[in-house]
Amino acid sequence: MAIRLTARRPIGGIVVGVIRAAMDVQLGHRVAELHLASPGHAGRRIEVREGQLIEAFVHVLQVAAIHPYNGRDPAGVELVDVTGAGPTGAGLG
């Protein structure tokens, strides 16, 4: 099940915050910047694309969709917790 984030939210033992979600016109795809925090660890900022897998401490999250601000709905990111579902992408500790 996808979780739509527009700000900060706990997912399992971590807190994920959306810093920005936008269309990168030069690259031609959507990008988002996320902040990942876990008790006892320094927070980390990462830039992600749709479909990317993120190793976030003990969780693995997949970026299901990135929603840039459209004039009506807030910018946000949809994440799916796929912990234990297979190999990962971006390693974050």
N, C-alpha and C positions, 0 to 999 in steps of 0.2 A: 504494500500500500504506500503510495506517495504522500509525503508530508509537504505542504506548501508553506514556505517561509517568506515573510516580508520583513522580519526584524530578527530577534533572537529567540531561540527555543531549545530546551533540553531534548536530546535524542539519546536515550539510554543514559550512560554516564558522562556524556559530553554536552557542551552547549555550542550550538552553531548559530552564528550571526551572519546576516546578509549585509555586506558593506555596499555593494552596488550590483546591478544587473542591467546589462545594456547590449545593444547591437553594435558590434565593432564593424563600422562601415568599411574600413580599409581591408580588414581580413575577410569580411563577408559572413561572419557567424556571430552568434550570441556568446557573450562571456559574462562571468560573474566573479566577484571577489567575495570570499567567505572568511570569517574568523572562527577558528576552532579552539575551544578551551576545555580543559579537563582538570579536575582537582589535582594539585601537586605537579602540574606541568605548565610551562609557559605557553601562552596562547600563540597560535600561528595564523598568519594570513596566507591564503592561496588564491590563485586565479584558476577558474575551471571553465570547461566547455560542456555542452550537453553530451550525455552518454559517458562522461568520464567517471572512472572509479577512483575513490579517495580513501586511502588508509588513514583513518583518524583515530590514533591511539589504539584502542582495542576494537573499534568499529570499522566496518567498511561501508561506505555510502556511495550510491550511484546518483549522478546528476541526471534526473529524468527529463527536466525541462528548465529553461531559463526564460523568464517573462520580463522583458523590458517594460518600463512605464509606458502606458498607451494613452494617457490623458484621462483615463477613467479609473483603471485599476492600478494599485501600487506595484512597483517592480518587485520581483521575487524569484525564488528558486524552488523547484520541486525536487526533493531528495527521497531516495528509497534506501532503507537500511538492509544491505545484502550481506551482513556479517555471516561468514561461514559458507557463502555461496560459490567461492572460487578464487582465482588469482586476482591480485589487485593492481591498481594503476599508480597513482601518486603516493609515495611513502611519506608519512608525516610523523613518525615516531610512535 
